[in-house]
Amino acid sequence: MPTLKDLCVEVSRQLNDQRKDLEFTRWTRDMLINYASDSFVQVSLYRPDAFTNVQHITLSPGVRQKLPDGVVSLASVLDNNDPSSPLAVIRDDIGLVRAFAKKTCSYEIDKNGNVIYKLTAYSYDPRTPGYFFVSPPVPNGMNPLPVVTIAAVADAPTLTKADWLKPLPINTNKYYNAFIAWMMARAYEIDTESEYSFRNMQTQRSEFYKMMGVKYQMESKFNSAWYLGQRGYENTVRGQE
């Protein structure tokens, strides 16, 4: 697994900034670490699956459930931890979850009089990313509280000097070149008055979008307001052939 140092040295080398005893002269280590951190954010925007992990969370009483810290969105509920029907959880519209939420009196009761809770449906609205909703509601007074397994999309990590010698925090085999392309584009941004730097920035950014499966021309048009029939602010659109 490559380290943050490996990634930064590779970008610095491609920028011809690794001359003996003059390493990281034009672009400092701090600058490259910042670019690397930003590259993780950019990859997470287009490929959140790269930052998805499995977590077990304890539900709270009621319908609304809070996602753990560091989780930016919910991909799915994988398992309700019910041995008799572990995969019997469906994703539903929030209106249906509210409409068909069971009343407390309709829960099954075990031989000791305890409520048997089985999650059957959940709803997640990206507009309120910190929460999701469950049906039936978790009853008050349950002990222990029910646990479910979720696929959680984690926030992109912020890289610092302390990570210099550590392996990069996700499996980078698929996205390593995308990190490099974004970092190179950021590096060339500092001198966009130079036509050479500006074109290199454009080339590297285009490569990044291709790797992410994003149509670069559409991205450029959107950023310059040439989008959905609108007339752009510039005479030329980046990425337009």
Secondary structure, 3 states (H helix, E strand, C coil): CCEHHHHHHHHHHHCCCEECCEECCCCCHHHHHHHHHHHHHHHHHHCHHHHEEEEEEECCCEEEEECCCCEEEEEEEEECCCCCCCCCCEECCHHHHHHCCCCHHHCEECCCCCEECCCCEEECCCCCCCEEEEEEEECCCCCCCCEEEEEEEECCCCCCHHHCCCECCCCCCCCHHHHHHHHHHHHHHHHCCCHHHHHHHHHHHHHHHHHCCCCHHHHHHHHCCCCCCCCCCCCCCCCCC
